Amino acid sequence: MVEIEISDLDLRYSQLRIRNRKREGRLLSSIAERGVVEPLEGVDADGLHLLLNGFKRYRCACRLNLKTVPYTCLGPDAVTGIAALLTNAQTRHLTILEQAAFVDQLRKLERLSIAEIAELLGRSKAWVSVRAGLIGDMTELIRQKLFGGVFPVYSYMYTLRQFMRINSANIRQIEQFVVALSGKGLSIRQIEQLAYGYFRGCKSFRRQIRSGNIGLVLHEATSDEPVGCNRYERAALKDLAFISKAMRRVMDIGHYRRLQTPAFCAQADLLTGRILNQWGRFIRTMRQLHDRSGYA
């Protein structure tokens, strides 16, 4: 560990780390009291100190007008330094998206294959492949929003990506949603509610989100009394919501072996027969309603 001038640090890899303003605020208070205790990490190449780890500490030090910071060199070049960062104990401090960004950088720097990166890092090919796919799936604009800390990584990873897999939402639709909600200060739960309305709901809901009317559509997504609907429409929506929930419950109970008493079987036979007799008409009605509401 050495002490170096803060102005000597090269920040070209800062876009590979996710900004977190809340954590950075807490870190600022700590550094103001104790100074920079944990050294920044980078590589020394071509006479430059290329910073790889410690960007929050760097920004805090700049805000506090510190002239020097402790620094540790991880290797003689970027490939060696990135490999060291991904294989040592610091990996636990990197999010999966940050790991993906460094894996992508390894591919760009040396044109390494998945197998070569896996061997370099001592990881499985599956581990590398998953992370390479994360970066490959997103547009540059989505990447900027995620790494800029204005859209939650968790929401992208575990809410939006499921719509790409299950609902075949294309990446441009995902990008529009991310851009519309970035910097709004929404919770993960609120983003999830809006996502279901955006990717499974009607076109007017999507237009409202893209127009920036987040408060209105969030109220619609969470309210038992949707805004803009008359009494008959609200009753119809409640019926549809009840059917949706009942269908999920019935699909679950179909596997219960304890549903076998003679009384139950007799009544269930009558009810299921009645449902099946109406099934064709019910499905046609649902398809017509879905198609018509989709064009609204």
Secondary structure by P-SEA (a helix, b strand, c coil): ccccccccccccccccbbbbaaaaaaaaaaaacccccbbbbbbbccccccccccaaaaaaaaaacccbbbbbbccccaaaaaaaaacccccccccaaaaaaaaaaaaaaccccaaaaaaaacccaaaaaaaaaaaaaccaaaaaaaaacccccccccccaaaaaccccccaaaaaaaaaaaccccccaaaaaaaaaaaacccaaaaaaaaacaaaaaaaaacccccccccaaaaaaaaaaaaaaaaaaaaaaaccccccccaaaaaaaaaaaaaaaaaaaaaaaaaaaaaaaaaac
